[in-house]
Amino acid sequence: MAASSADDAELRRACAAAIGGAGSRQDIVLAIRVAKGRGILEKLGGRVAKPRVLALTAQNSSKGQRPKAFLHVLKYSSGGVVEPAKLYKLKHLAKVEVISNDPTGCTFILGFDNLRSQSVAPPQWTMRNIDDRNRLLLCILNMCREMLGRLPKFVGIDIVEMALWAKENTPAVINQVNTQDGPAASVMTQRDLKVTVEKDLVSQAEEEDMEALLGTYVMGVGEAEAFSERLKRELLALEAANVHALLESEPVIKEVLRGLEAASVCVDDMDEWLRIFNVKLRHMREDIESIESRNNQLEMQSVNNKALIDELDKLLERLRIPSEFAASLTGGSFDEARMLKNVEACEWLAGAICSLEVPNLDPCYAHMRAVKEKRAELEKLKKTFVRRASEFLRNYFSSLVDFMISDKSYFSQRGQLKRPDHADLRYKCRTYARLLQHLKSLDKNCLGPLRKAYCHSLNLLLRREAREFANELRASTKASRNPTFWLEASTGSSQTANSTDTSTVSEAYSKMLTIFIPLLVDESSFFAHFMCFEVPAFVPPGAPTNGTKSESDGNDANDDDLSLMDFDGNNVKSSNNSGELGTLNEALQDLLDGIQEDFYAVVDWAYKIDPLRCISMHGITERYLSGQKADAAGFVRKLLDDLESKISMQFGKFVDEACHQIEKNERNIRQMGVLSYIPRFATLATRMEQYIQGQSRELIDQAYTKLVSTMFATLEKIAQSDPKYADIVLLENYAAFQNSLYDLANVVPMLAKFYHQASEAYEQACTRHINIIIYMQFERLFQFARKIEDLMYTITPEEIPFQLGLSKMDLRKVLKSSLSGIDKSINAMYRKLQKNLTSDELLPSLWDKCKKEFLEKYESFVQLVAKVYPNESIPSVTEMRQILASL
């Protein structure tokens, strides 16, 4: 606490500013620093007392009313300035209590009656010392008496001591307070303090009586020794009087002693009786304790027996087998009308077996004989029911399928394609779906034989449906057979059969897939769910399969609680599902095995009619396969893969046969002109492009690669058989290849690649053939130029005219022999070019190439002559170009 006194003028001014700043017109009577705390909460919480300032203020009221007194609590702000925190009215002050736990006596509590409803304890105020405490409490006391006309209750402090302290410290007490409104009423003066003390101790009348009494008695205390002697004499006289009185009362004392002795005897007798009674009471207490102990044991035993009986009743209730369930489990019928009762019996049996297993059963009951016997009885019931249900379901599946197979109206007949309808079959099977689920929960091993029986029965039905449908599909499809030898050399040039429309073959194959692939997927999914396979589900109920809009066949998965569940064998997330999925795929193999033969038969039939229809069938299969990637059963996807491989193999067989037909051209005797397979390949490629569907481009490109490679290789071999006409054969056939595939090469990248390859080969063959013709007419001229070029690598151009055979005279001879009659030579070159060509369409372009090549060579020759023989004059390039243009 701060060291300043209660009369700190600076503190008063700060309090007046804080209170007056709040809009109040009150006079500061006293302002003093204190510490605010919460007592025991402070010690437990480790909190430190907070510094506060208590200010007592008085406010003069209007006439006829008493003045008001207030107690202000002010706190210090972060800047060290006091500011109002709380305001109390002294008229509500009911008690002032000094805390006894504080040995210094400086801590007290101010109790206000209007705060009694609050659950929080009032704060404790701690002063710096006793003087500050007394100064504050005395000021509160006088303000309550003079301004309010009543006093609060003081606890733990003596008012007389406060009055004496006030008397000794009167100069420290404030007598009057000057305010802005003039001097306030005096609340603490020395005279008032004295009157207050006297009024507190005795009244005025009592004081006057005491003064009169003291005035009648002469104390004689003027001389201390005389007064002391007087007191000694009076004491001796008083003791002598007391001894005399004792001697006079001896008979009375004896009588009292006799009474005391008699009473002592009685007390001894009473003590003896009490000892006897105490022993008896102790024995009685022990007996009562023994009785109570036995009674408690009996009560505990009774409670335990009652609890034991209740537990045994519950256990007996668990062990009891209801008669209606026992009848259903051991000999009840499995008709559809009784399936609900059978399912309820299964549920009860599963629950009863589970309730007799730890932790559902208390371990202390697990080894009881009754529990063991009842568990064995339930196991026997379970085995009996599982055996009966399994036998019934095996016979039921077989009878259902046998009934359908015996009725020919279920299958396709002559002139009528019948879509397989398994709605009634699935509806009847769904009746026993919950029974299968309960059988799995009772005994998982029983599902294996049931699944095999279902697969065997349904496999017969599916294979019969597919065989009848495929047979009628082939019989009802009318299509002429197209030739398989497209590129054979012996075939005539006009192939009218190529225009035959065989689209019905592809439509038949597509219909086969459209009908049976969704059926097989649905059957696989139904089987997986119906036979309680725990596999992940991907396709929501009612979602279309294959990416195509399948027609309704009555197999709606939303008819009851069994929704279709499709799965992908390549996307398994748990090891349990992986093992279950492997078992499912093995079962599906048994369910659907053999049906692929009917699909293969349709493919073989379509291949015999038109081998090129393998392209469209491949595209159809690929489309279905891509639609089954995320939702197909494993076997269905494998079936589509096998179909795709089968179609690819058949088409590959056709391509190999076509390559063999191309290679047969090698065995023919000398061939000139365009080979027959060149234009036929263009016709074949056009037809193949018309058949492309879906993602068959890779298959076609592979066929193009194999066919064209064989064509080019065969062409090269045929050309090499007669080297004299090799270049003519090559350029004519490569030109024919380009002409026939020009349109297709613009839209088919693979054919464009071979088109460019043929173009390069054509250019090379043209160049070789033209060079041969040019050298045949102007051999001496260009040989002379070659000799000059060879020597220019070793000697300078000026030295060349001095070499043997390269003199100026030799140059003139060569020019005369080669260029004299140039018109005839060029005409001979044209005739030579025209003579061996079988196609007149190529002659103009070849002749242009020939003239261009001749001019380039002649220009090179002119440049050499200008370097080596600068003074020799020869026909210029321009003159030669004019000569060629005039011919």
RARADA-V963028 format. One record per residue. PSI is psi as a letter, one per 40 degrees, with the letter a starting at -180 (none if undefined). Layout:
PSI  PSI
//
This chain:
i  i  e  i  i  d  f  h  d  d  d  d  d  d  d  d  d  d  d  d  d  e  e  i  g  i  h  h  d  h  h  i  h  i  h  h  i  e  b  d  d  d  d  d  e  f  i  i  i  h  h  i  h  h  h  h  i  i  h  h  i  i  i  e  i  i  i  i  h  i  h  h  h  i  i  h  i  d  e  e  h  i  i  i  d  i  h  i  h  e  e  e  h  d  i  h  h  h  h  d  e  h  d  e  e  e  h  i  h  h  h  h  d  e  e  d  e  i  e  h  i  i  i  h  h  h  i  d  i  d  d  d  d  d  d  d  d  d  d  d  d  d  d  d  d  d  d  e  e  i  i  i  h  h  h  e  i  h  d  d  d  d  d  d  d  d  d  d  f  d  d  e  i  h  d  i  h  h  i  d  e  a  h  i  h  h  e  h  i  d  d  d  d  d  d  d  d  d  d  d  c  i  i  d  d  d  d  d  d  d  d  d  d  d  d  e  h  h  d  f  e  d  h  d  d  d  d  d  d  d  d  d  d  d  d  d  d  d  d  d  d  d  d  d  d  d  d  d  f  d  d  d  d  d  d  d  d  d  d  d  d  d  d  d  d  d  d  d  d  d  d  d  d  d  d  d  d  d  d  d  d  d  d  d  d  d  d  d  d  d  d  d  d  d  d  d  d  d  d  d  d  d  d  d  d  d  d  d  d  d  d  d  d  d  d  d  d  d  e  h  h  i  d  d  d  d  d  d  d  d  e  i  i  f  i  d  d  e  d  d  d  d  d  d  d  d  d  d  d  d  d  d  d  d  e  e  i  h  e  d  h  h  d  d  e  d  e  i  d  d  d  d  d  d  d  d  d  d  d  d  d  d  d  d  d  d  d  d  d  d  d  d  d  d  d  d  d  d  d  d  d  d  d  d  d  e  h  e  e  e  i  h  i  h  e  h  h  h  h  h  h  e  d  d  d  d  d  d  d  d  d  e  d  d  d  d  d  d  d  d  d  d  h  d  e  e  d  d  d  d  d  d  d  d  d  d  d  d  d  d  d  d  d  d  d  d  d  d  d  d  d  d  d  d  d  e  h  h  h  i  h  i  i  e  g  d  e  h  d  e  i  i  d  h  g  d  e  d  e  h  h  f  d  d  d  d  d  d  d  d  d  d  d  d  d  d  d  d  d  d  d  d  d  d  d  d  d  d  d  d  e  f  h  g  i  i  h  d  h  i  h  e  i  i  i  e  e  i  h  i  i  h  e  e  f  h  e  e  d  a  e  h  i  i  h  i  i  h  e  e  g  h  d  i  d  d  d  d  d  d  d  d  d  d  d  d  d  d  d  d  d  e  h  d  d  d  d  d  d  d  d  d  d  d  d  d  d  d  d  h  d  e  e  d  d  d  d  d  d  d  d  d  d  d  d  d  e  e  d  e  e  i  i  d  d  d  d  d  d  d  d  d  d  d  d  d  d  d  d  d  d  d  d  d  d  d  d  d  d  d  d  d  d  d  d  d  e  i  i  h  h  i  a  h  i  d  e  d  d  d  d  d  d  d  d  d  d  d  d  d  e  h  i  b  f  e  d  d  d  d  d  d  d  d  d  d  d  d  d  d  d  d  d  d  d  d  d  d  d  e  d  g  d  d  e  d  d  d  d  d  d  d  d  d  d  d  d  d  d  d  e  d  d  d  d  e  e  h  d  d  d  d  d  d  d  d  d  d  d  d  d  d  d  d  d  d  d  d  d  d  d  d  d  d  d  d  d  f  d  d  d  d  d  d  d  d  d  d  d  d  d  e  d  d  i  i  d  d  e  d  e  e  i  h  e  f  i  d  d  d  d  d  d  d  d  d  d  d  e  h  f  d  d  d  d  d  d  d  d  d  d  d  d  d  d  e  h  e  h  e  d  e  d  d  d  d  d  d  d  d  d  d  d  d  d  d  d  d  d  d  d  d  d  d  d  d  d  d  g  d  e  i  h  i  h  i  d  d  d  d  d  d  d  d  d  e  none
//
